[in-house]
Amino acid sequence: MQSPILIAGVPRRHPIRAHVRRAAAVQQKVRDDSDVKLFAMSFAAFFVCFYTFIL
């Protein structure tokens, strides 16, 4: 006879190991918007330089 945990398909893990996996999953959800920030900064710098040359 199998234990209820194995029947449900959930592997038995140590609680600390399960916590580490959840923490890693939360960190992966962070959105990487560095490209958008780089574009915005470059566009703003170009606009300021171009506007300065016109004046």
CHARMM internal coordinates of N, CA and C (Angstrom, degrees):
IC EDIT
DIST 1 N 1 CA 1.4427
DIST 1 CA 1 C 1.5283
ANGL 1 N 1 CA 1 C 109.20
DIST 1 C 2 N 1.3255
ANGL 1 CA 1 C 2 N 116.28
DIHE 1 N 1 CA 1 C 2 N 134.93
DIST 2 N 2 CA 1.4628
ANGL 1 C 2 N 2 CA 121.11
DIHE 1 CA 1 C 2 N 2 CA -179.25
DIST 2 CA 2 C 1.5258
ANGL 2 N 2 CA 2 C 110.66
DIHE 1 C 2 N 2 CA 2 C -93.40
DIST 2 C 3 N 1.3205
ANGL 2 CA 2 C 3 N 113.91
DIHE 2 N 2 CA 2 C 3 N 156.13
DIST 3 N 3 CA 1.4658
ANGL 2 C 3 N 3 CA 118.31
DIHE 2 CA 2 C 3 N 3 CA 178.56
DIST 3 CA 3 C 1.5292
ANGL 3 N 3 CA 3 C 109.66
DIHE 2 C 3 N 3 CA 3 C -74.47
DIST 3 C 4 N 1.3234
ANGL 3 CA 3 C 4 N 118.52
DIHE 3 N 3 CA 3 C 4 N 158.92
DIST 4 N 4 CA 1.4692
ANGL 3 C 4 N 4 CA 121.33
DIHE 3 CA 3 C 4 N 4 CA -179.31
DIST 4 CA 4 C 1.5229
ANGL 4 N 4 CA 4 C 113.18
DIHE 3 C 4 N 4 CA 4 C -61.65
DIST 4 C 5 N 1.3237
ANGL 4 CA 4 C 5 N 117.44
DIHE 4 N 4 CA 4 C 5 N -28.65
DIST 5 N 5 CA 1.4642
ANGL 4 C 5 N 5 CA 119.78
DIHE 4 CA 4 C 5 N 5 CA 179.59
DIST 5 CA 5 C 1.5211
ANGL 5 N 5 CA 5 C 110.22
DIHE 4 C 5 N 5 CA 5 C -66.77
DIST 5 C 6 N 1.3269
ANGL 5 CA 5 C 6 N 117.76
DIHE 5 N 5 CA 5 C 6 N -43.66
DIST 6 N 6 CA 1.4564
ANGL 5 C 6 N 6 CA 120.81
DIHE 5 CA 5 C 6 N 6 CA -179.79
DIST 6 CA 6 C 1.5185
ANGL 6 N 6 CA 6 C 111.79
DIHE 5 C 6 N 6 CA 6 C -70.43
DIST 6 C 7 N 1.3015
ANGL 6 CA 6 C 7 N 117.30
DIHE 6 N 6 CA 6 C 7 N -32.11
DIST 7 N 7 CA 1.4631
ANGL 6 C 7 N 7 CA 119.89
DIHE 6 CA 6 C 7 N 7 CA 178.38
DIST 7 CA 7 C 1.5233
ANGL 7 N 7 CA 7 C 110.31
DIHE 6 C 7 N 7 CA 7 C -66.85
DIST 7 C 8 N 1.3100
ANGL 7 CA 7 C 8 N 117.54
DIHE 7 N 7 CA 7 C 8 N -37.80
DIST 8 N 8 CA 1.4626
ANGL 7 C 8 N 8 CA 121.20
DIHE 7 CA 7 C 8 N 8 CA -179.05
DIST 8 CA 8 C 1.5255
ANGL 8 N 8 CA 8 C 111.66
DIHE 7 C 8 N 8 CA 8 C -72.79
DIST 8 C 9 N 1.3153
ANGL 8 CA 8 C 9 N 118.57
DIHE 8 N 8 CA 8 C 9 N -11.76
DIST 9 N 9 CA 1.4543
ANGL 8 C 9 N 9 CA 121.48
DIHE 8 CA 8 C 9 N 9 CA 179.50
DIST 9 CA 9 C 1.5199
ANGL 9 N 9 CA 9 C 113.62
DIHE 8 C 9 N 9 CA 9 C 86.75
DIST 9 C 10 N 1.3138
ANGL 9 CA 9 C 10 N 117.56
DIHE 9 N 9 CA 9 C 10 N 8.44
DIST 10 N 10 CA 1.4560
ANGL 9 C 10 N 10 CA 121.58
DIHE 9 CA 9 C 10 N 10 CA 179.36
DIST 10 CA 10 C 1.5199
ANGL 10 N 10 CA 10 C 108.21
DIHE 9 C 10 N 10 CA 10 C -93.89
DIST 10 C 11 N 1.3262
ANGL 10 CA 10 C 11 N 118.09
DIHE 10 N 10 CA 10 C 11 N 119.72
DIST 11 N 11 CA 1.4648
ANGL 10 C 11 N 11 CA 118.95
DIHE 10 CA 10 C 11 N 11 CA 179.37
DIST 11 CA 11 C 1.5186
ANGL 11 N 11 CA 11 C 111.01
DIHE 10 C 11 N 11 CA 11 C -70.17
DIST 11 C 12 N 1.3327
ANGL 11 CA 11 C 12 N 115.43
DIHE 11 N 11 CA 11 C 12 N 148.88
DIST 12 N 12 CA 1.4673
ANGL 11 C 12 N 12 CA 120.37
DIHE 11 CA 11 C 12 N 12 CA 178.96
DIST 12 CA 12 C 1.5215
ANGL 12 N 12 CA 12 C 108.19
DIHE 11 C 12 N 12 CA 12 C -81.42
DIST 12 C 13 N 1.3218
ANGL 12 CA 12 C 13 N 116.69
DIHE 12 N 12 CA 12 C 13 N 125.52
DIST 13 N 13 CA 1.4617
ANGL 12 C 13 N 13 CA 121.75
DIHE 12 CA 12 C 13 N 13 CA 179.87
DIST 13 CA 13 C 1.5153
ANGL 13 N 13 CA 13 C 109.60
DIHE 12 C 13 N 13 CA 13 C -133.31
DIST 13 C 14 N 1.2946
ANGL 13 CA 13 C 14 N 114.17
DIHE 13 N 13 CA 13 C 14 N 160.36
DIST 14 N 14 CA 1.4578
ANGL 13 C 14 N 14 CA 120.16
DIHE 13 CA 13 C 14 N 14 CA 174.21
DIST 14 CA 14 C 1.5335
ANGL 14 N 14 CA 14 C 107.67
DIHE 13 C 14 N 14 CA 14 C -72.03
DIST 14 C 15 N 1.3342
ANGL 14 CA 14 C 15 N 119.42
DIHE 14 N 14 CA 14 C 15 N 142.57
DIST 15 N 15 CA 1.4681
ANGL 14 C 15 N 15 CA 121.28
DIHE 14 CA 14 C 15 N 15 CA -177.34
DIST 15 CA 15 C 1.5271
ANGL 15 N 15 CA 15 C 114.01
DIHE 14 C 15 N 15 CA 15 C -59.05
DIST 15 C 16 N 1.3259
ANGL 15 CA 15 C 16 N 117.54
DIHE 15 N 15 CA 15 C 16 N -35.22
DIST 16 N 16 CA 1.4682
ANGL 15 C 16 N 16 CA 119.49
DIHE 15 CA 15 C 16 N 16 CA 179.33
DIST 16 CA 16 C 1.5223
ANGL 16 N 16 CA 16 C 109.97
DIHE 15 C 16 N 16 CA 16 C -66.96
DIST 16 C 17 N 1.3194
ANGL 16 CA 16 C 17 N 117.26
DIHE 16 N 16 CA 16 C 17 N -40.59
DIST 17 N 17 CA 1.4563
ANGL 16 C 17 N 17 CA 120.45
DIHE 16 CA 16 C 17 N 17 CA 179.64
DIST 17 CA 17 C 1.5260
ANGL 17 N 17 CA 17 C 110.81
DIHE 16 C 17 N 17 CA 17 C -64.82
DIST 17 C 18 N 1.3085
ANGL 17 CA 17 C 18 N 117.26
DIHE 17 N 17 CA 17 C 18 N -38.99
DIST 18 N 18 CA 1.4603
ANGL 17 C 18 N 18 CA 120.58
DIHE 17 CA 17 C 18 N 18 CA 177.71
DIST 18 CA 18 C 1.5255
ANGL 18 N 18 CA 18 C 110.51
DIHE 17 C 18 N 18 CA 18 C -65.16
DIST 18 C 19 N 1.3291
ANGL 18 CA 18 C 19 N 117.50
DIHE 18 N 18 CA 18 C 19 N -37.84
DIST 19 N 19 CA 1.4668
ANGL 18 C 19 N 19 CA 121.32
DIHE 18 CA 18 C 19 N 19 CA 179.02
DIST 19 CA 19 C 1.5264
ANGL 19 N 19 CA 19 C 110.65
DIHE 18 C 19 N 19 CA 19 C -66.02
DIST 19 C 20 N 1.3235
ANGL 19 CA 19 C 20 N 117.64
DIHE 19 N 19 CA 19 C 20 N -40.93
DIST 20 N 20 CA 1.4629
ANGL 19 C 20 N 20 CA 120.98
DIHE 19 CA 19 C 20 N 20 CA -179.85
DIST 20 CA 20 C 1.5208
ANGL 20 N 20 CA 20 C 110.05
DIHE 19 C 20 N 20 CA 20 C -62.35
DIST 20 C 21 N 1.3119
ANGL 20 CA 20 C 21 N 117.65
DIHE 20 N 20 CA 20 C 21 N -40.49
DIST 21 N 21 CA 1.4635
ANGL 20 C 21 N 21 CA 120.25
DIHE 20 CA 20 C 21 N 21 CA 178.79
DIST 21 CA 21 C 1.5231
ANGL 21 N 21 CA 21 C 111.14
DIHE 20 C 21 N 21 CA 21 C -64.17
DIST 21 C 22 N 1.3441
ANGL 21 CA 21 C 22 N 117.45
DIHE 21 N 21 CA 21 C 22 N -40.01
DIST 22 N 22 CA 1.4648
ANGL 21 C 22 N 22 CA 120.02
DIHE 21 CA 21 C 22 N 22 CA 178.92
DIST 22 CA 22 C 1.5245
ANGL 22 N 22 CA 22 C 110.47
DIHE 21 C 22 N 22 CA 22 C -66.49
DIST 22 C 23 N 1.3229
ANGL 22 CA 22 C 23 N 117.74
DIHE 22 N 22 CA 22 C 23 N -39.84
DIST 23 N 23 CA 1.4598
ANGL 22 C 23 N 23 CA 121.23
DIHE 22 CA 22 C 23 N 23 CA 180.00
DIST 23 CA 23 C 1.5231
ANGL 23 N 23 CA 23 C 110.28
DIHE 22 C 23 N 23 CA 23 C -65.43
DIST 23 C 24 N 1.3156
ANGL 23 CA 23 C 24 N 117.75
DIHE 23 N 23 CA 23 C 24 N -39.24
DIST 24 N 24 CA 1.4574
ANGL 23 C 24 N 24 CA 120.98
DIHE 23 CA 23 C 24 N 24 CA 178.02
DIST 24 CA 24 C 1.5194
ANGL 24 N 24 CA 24 C 110.52
DIHE 23 C 24 N 24 CA 24 C -66.43
DIST 24 C 25 N 1.3144
ANGL 24 CA 24 C 25 N 117.89
DIHE 24 N 24 CA 24 C 25 N -37.25
DIST 25 N 25 CA 1.4603
ANGL 24 C 25 N 25 CA 121.12
DIHE 24 CA 24 C 25 N 25 CA 179.05
DIST 25 CA 25 C 1.5209
ANGL 25 N 25 CA 25 C 110.91
DIHE 24 C 25 N 25 CA 25 C -66.82
DIST 25 C 26 N 1.3208
ANGL 25 CA 25 C 26 N 117.13
DIHE 25 N 25 CA 25 C 26 N -36.01
DIST 26 N 26 CA 1.4593
ANGL 25 C 26 N 26 CA 120.44
DIHE 25 CA 25 C 26 N 26 CA 178.91
DIST 26 CA 26 C 1.5192
ANGL 26 N 26 CA 26 C 109.98
DIHE 25 C 26 N 26 CA 26 C -68.08
DIST 26 C 27 N 1.3194
ANGL 26 CA 26 C 27 N 118.13
DIHE 26 N 26 CA 26 C 27 N -38.59
DIST 27 N 27 CA 1.4517
ANGL 26 C 27 N 27 CA 121.14
DIHE 26 CA 26 C 27 N 27 CA 179.98
DIST 27 CA 27 C 1.5190
ANGL 27 N 27 CA 27 C 111.73
DIHE 26 C 27 N 27 CA 27 C -67.66
DIST 27 C 28 N 1.3105
ANGL 27 CA 27 C 28 N 119.26
DIHE 27 N 27 CA 27 C 28 N -30.50
DIST 28 N 28 CA 1.4505
ANGL 27 C 28 N 28 CA 121.98
DIHE 27 CA 27 C 28 N 28 CA -179.29
DIST 28 CA 28 C 1.5219
ANGL 28 N 28 CA 28 C 111.96
DIHE 27 C 28 N 28 CA 28 C -72.41
DIST 28 C 29 N 1.3275
ANGL 28 CA 28 C 29 N 118.20
DIHE 28 N 28 CA 28 C 29 N -20.63
DIST 29 N 29 CA 1.4515
ANGL 28 C 29 N 29 CA 121.17
DIHE 28 CA 28 C 29 N 29 CA -178.68
DIST 29 CA 29 C 1.5231
ANGL 29 N 29 CA 29 C 112.85
DIHE 28 C 29 N 29 CA 29 C -78.06
DIST 29 C 30 N 1.3325
ANGL 29 CA 29 C 30 N 117.96
DIHE 29 N 29 CA 29 C 30 N -9.28
DIST 30 N 30 CA 1.4509
ANGL 29 C 30 N 30 CA 120.96
DIHE 29 CA 29 C 30 N 30 CA -179.96
DIST 30 CA 30 C 1.5245
ANGL 30 N 30 CA 30 C 108.51
DIHE 29 C 30 N 30 CA 30 C -65.57
DIST 30 C 31 N 1.3233
ANGL 30 CA 30 C 31 N 115.74
DIHE 30 N 30 CA 30 C 31 N 129.92
DIST 31 N 31 CA 1.4672
ANGL 30 C 31 N 31 CA 120.43
DIHE 30 CA 30 C 31 N 31 CA -175.76
DIST 31 CA 31 C 1.5258
ANGL 31 N 31 CA 31 C 109.54
DIHE 30 C 31 N 31 CA 31 C -82.31
DIST 31 C 32 N 1.3035
ANGL 31 CA 31 C 32 N 116.48
DIHE 31 N 31 CA 31 C 32 N 134.20
DIST 32 N 32 CA 1.4572
ANGL 31 C 32 N 32 CA 121.69
DIHE 31 CA 31 C 32 N 32 CA 179.26
DIST 32 CA 32 C 1.5237
ANGL 32 N 32 CA 32 C 108.14
DIHE 31 C 32 N 32 CA 32 C -95.93
DIST 32 C 33 N 1.3299
ANGL 32 CA 32 C 33 N 116.51
DIHE 32 N 32 CA 32 C 33 N 103.77
DIST 33 N 33 CA 1.4538
ANGL 32 C 33 N 33 CA 120.92
DIHE 32 CA 32 C 33 N 33 CA -179.38
DIST 33 CA 33 C 1.5242
ANGL 33 N 33 CA 33 C 111.20
DIHE 32 C 33 N 33 CA 33 C -113.42
DIST 33 C 34 N 1.3234
ANGL 33 CA 33 C 34 N 116.67
DIHE 33 N 33 CA 33 C 34 N 28.94
DIST 34 N 34 CA 1.4568
ANGL 33 C 34 N 34 CA 120.11
DIHE 33 CA 33 C 34 N 34 CA -177.84
DIST 34 CA 34 C 1.5279
ANGL 34 N 34 CA 34 C 111.55
DIHE 33 C 34 N 34 CA 34 C -66.54
DIST 34 C 35 N 1.3346
ANGL 34 CA 34 C 35 N 118.35
DIHE 34 N 34 CA 34 C 35 N -31.49
DIST 35 N 35 CA 1.4617
ANGL 34 C 35 N 35 CA 120.75
DIHE 34 CA 34 C 35 N 35 CA 178.39
DIST 35 CA 35 C 1.5235
ANGL 35 N 35 CA 35 C 110.95
DIHE 34 C 35 N 35 CA 35 C -65.77
DIST 35 C 36 N 1.3128
ANGL 35 CA 35 C 36 N 116.95
DIHE 35 N 35 CA 35 C 36 N -40.52
DIST 36 N 36 CA 1.4638
ANGL 35 C 36 N 36 CA 120.97
DIHE 35 CA 35 C 36 N 36 CA 179.44
DIST 36 CA 36 C 1.5226
ANGL 36 N 36 CA 36 C 109.96
DIHE 35 C 36 N 36 CA 36 C -66.60
DIST 36 C 37 N 1.3253
ANGL 36 CA 36 C 37 N 116.65
DIHE 36 N 36 CA 36 C 37 N -41.47
DIST 37 N 37 CA 1.4653
ANGL 36 C 37 N 37 CA 120.08
DIHE 36 CA 36 C 37 N 37 CA 178.73
DIST 37 CA 37 C 1.5244
ANGL 37 N 37 CA 37 C 110.79
DIHE 36 C 37 N 37 CA 37 C -65.27
DIST 37 C 38 N 1.3186
ANGL 37 CA 37 C 38 N 117.76
DIHE 37 N 37 CA 37 C 38 N -40.60
DIST 38 N 38 CA 1.4598
ANGL 37 C 38 N 38 CA 121.30
DIHE 37 CA 37 C 38 N 38 CA 178.43
DIST 38 CA 38 C 1.5213
ANGL 38 N 38 CA 38 C 110.62
DIHE 37 C 38 N 38 CA 38 C -63.37
DIST 38 C 39 N 1.3288
ANGL 38 CA 38 C 39 N 117.05
DIHE 38 N 38 CA 38 C 39 N -43.15
DIST 39 N 39 CA 1.4623
ANGL 38 C 39 N 39 CA 120.44
DIHE 38 CA 38 C 39 N 39 CA 178.35
DIST 39 CA 39 C 1.5232
ANGL 39 N 39 CA 39 C 110.98
DIHE 38 C 39 N 39 CA 39 C -62.75
DIST 39 C 40 N 1.3230
ANGL 39 CA 39 C 40 N 117.16
DIHE 39 N 39 CA 39 C 40 N -44.41
DIST 40 N 40 CA 1.4670
ANGL 39 C 40 N 40 CA 120.72
DIHE 39 CA 39 C 40 N 40 CA -179.00
DIST 40 CA 40 C 1.5295
ANGL 40 N 40 CA 40 C 111.10
DIHE 39 C 40 N 40 CA 40 C -63.36
DIST 40 C 41 N 1.3238
ANGL 40 CA 40 C 41 N 117.09
DIHE 40 N 40 CA 40 C 41 N -42.89
DIST 41 N 41 CA 1.4659
ANGL 40 C 41 N 41 CA 120.08
DIHE 40 CA 40 C 41 N 41 CA 179.03
DIST 41 CA 41 C 1.5287
ANGL 41 N 41 CA 41 C 111.32
DIHE 40 C 41 N 41 CA 41 C -66.11
DIST 41 C 42 N 1.3251
ANGL 41 CA 41 C 42 N 117.27
DIHE 41 N 41 CA 41 C 42 N -41.06
DIST 42 N 42 CA 1.4619
ANGL 41 C 42 N 42 CA 120.72
DIHE 41 CA 41 C 42 N 42 CA 178.78
DIST 42 CA 42 C 1.5205
ANGL 42 N 42 CA 42 C 110.84
DIHE 41 C 42 N 42 CA 42 C -65.15
DIST 42 C 43 N 1.3126
ANGL 42 CA 42 C 43 N 116.70
DIHE 42 N 42 CA 42 C 43 N -42.40
DIST 43 N 43 CA 1.4605
ANGL 42 C 43 N 43 CA 120.89
DIHE 42 CA 42 C 43 N 43 CA 179.55
DIST 43 CA 43 C 1.5235
ANGL 43 N 43 CA 43 C 110.48
DIHE 42 C 43 N 43 CA 43 C -63.91
DIST 43 C 44 N 1.3258
ANGL 43 CA 43 C 44 N 116.74
DIHE 43 N 43 CA 43 C 44 N -43.91
DIST 44 N 44 CA 1.4646
ANGL 43 C 44 N 44 CA 120.45
DIHE 43 CA 43 C 44 N 44 CA 179.56
DIST 44 CA 44 C 1.5284
ANGL 44 N 44 CA 44 C 110.99
DIHE 43 C 44 N 44 CA 44 C -64.78
DIST 44 C 45 N 1.3273
ANGL 44 CA 44 C 45 N 117.71
DIHE 44 N 44 CA 44 C 45 N -41.30
DIST 45 N 45 CA 1.4630
ANGL 44 C 45 N 45 CA 120.96
DIHE 44 CA 44 C 45 N 45 CA 179.13
DIST 45 CA 45 C 1.5253
ANGL 45 N 45 CA 45 C 110.77
DIHE 44 C 45 N 45 CA 45 C -64.68
DIST 45 C 46 N 1.3275
ANGL 45 CA 45 C 46 N 117.51
DIHE 45 N 45 CA 45 C 46 N -42.52
DIST 46 N 46 CA 1.4622
ANGL 45 C 46 N 46 CA 120.82
DIHE 45 CA 45 C 46 N 46 CA 177.77
DIST 46 CA 46 C 1.5227
ANGL 46 N 46 CA 46 C 110.41
DIHE 45 C 46 N 46 CA 46 C -63.21
DIST 46 C 47 N 1.3277
ANGL 46 CA 46 C 47 N 117.32
DIHE 46 N 46 CA 46 C 47 N -42.79
DIST 47 N 47 CA 1.4570
ANGL 46 C 47 N 47 CA 121.25
DIHE 46 CA 46 C 47 N 47 CA -179.66
DIST 47 CA 47 C 1.5239
ANGL 47 N 47 CA 47 C 110.73
DIHE 46 C 47 N 47 CA 47 C -62.50
DIST 47 C 48 N 1.3264
ANGL 47 CA 47 C 48 N 117.52
DIHE 47 N 47 CA 47 C 48 N -43.56
DIST 48 N 48 CA 1.4650
ANGL 47 C 48 N 48 CA 120.81
DIHE 47 CA 47 C 48 N 48 CA 179.86
DIST 48 CA 48 C 1.5237
ANGL 48 N 48 CA 48 C 110.48
DIHE 47 C 48 N 48 CA 48 C -64.69
DIST 48 C 49 N 1.3194
ANGL 48 CA 48 C 49 N 117.74
DIHE 48 N 48 CA 48 C 49 N -44.81
DIST 49 N 49 CA 1.4716
ANGL 48 C 49 N 49 CA 120.85
DIHE 48 CA 48 C 49 N 49 CA 179.28
DIST 49 CA 49 C 1.5224
ANGL 49 N 49 CA 49 C 111.12
DIHE 48 C 49 N 49 CA 49 C -63.77
DIST 49 C 50 N 1.3066
ANGL 49 CA 49 C 50 N 117.73
DIHE 49 N 49 CA 49 C 50 N -46.00
DIST 50 N 50 CA 1.4641
ANGL 49 C 50 N 50 CA 121.85
DIHE 49 CA 49 C 50 N 50 CA -179.12
DIST 50 CA 50 C 1.5246
ANGL 50 N 50 CA 50 C 110.38
DIHE 49 C 50 N 50 CA 50 C -64.04
DIST 50 C 51 N 1.3232
ANGL 50 CA 50 C 51 N 117.65
DIHE 50 N 50 CA 50 C 51 N -42.77
DIST 51 N 51 CA 1.4580
ANGL 50 C 51 N 51 CA 122.21
DIHE 50 CA 50 C 51 N 51 CA 179.32
DIST 51 CA 51 C 1.5287
ANGL 51 N 51 CA 51 C 110.75
DIHE 50 C 51 N 51 CA 51 C -65.15
DIST 51 C 52 N 1.3333
ANGL 51 CA 51 C 52 N 117.35
DIHE 51 N 51 CA 51 C 52 N -36.13
DIST 52 N 52 CA 1.4638
ANGL 51 C 52 N 52 CA 121.49
DIHE 51 CA 51 C 52 N 52 CA 178.49
DIST 52 CA 52 C 1.5253
ANGL 52 N 52 CA 52 C 110.86
DIHE 51 C 52 N 52 CA 52 C -66.82
DIST 52 C 53 N 1.3238
ANGL 52 CA 52 C 53 N 118.10
DIHE 52 N 52 CA 52 C 53 N -39.61
DIST 53 N 53 CA 1.4644
ANGL 52 C 53 N 53 CA 121.09
DIHE 52 CA 52 C 53 N 53 CA 179.22
DIST 53 CA 53 C 1.5205
ANGL 53 N 53 CA 53 C 111.37
DIHE 52 C 53 N 53 CA 53 C -68.23
DIST 53 C 54 N 1.3117
ANGL 53 CA 53 C 54 N 118.31
DIHE 53 N 53 CA 53 C 54 N -32.54
DIST 54 N 54 CA 1.4656
ANGL 53 C 54 N 54 CA 120.97
DIHE 53 CA 53 C 54 N 54 CA 179.13
DIST 54 CA 54 C 1.5242
ANGL 54 N 54 CA 54 C 110.10
DIHE 53 C 54 N 54 CA 54 C -69.57
DIST 54 C 55 N 1.3220
ANGL 54 CA 54 C 55 N 117.71
DIHE 54 N 54 CA 54 C 55 N -39.97
DIST 55 N 55 CA 1.4662
ANGL 54 C 55 N 55 CA 120.33
DIHE 54 CA 54 C 55 N 55 CA 179.83
DIST 55 CA 55 C 1.4969
ANGL 55 N 55 CA 55 C 108.27
DIHE 54 C 55 N 55 CA 55 C -73.51
END
COOR INIT
IC SEED 1 N 1 CA 1 C
IC BUILD
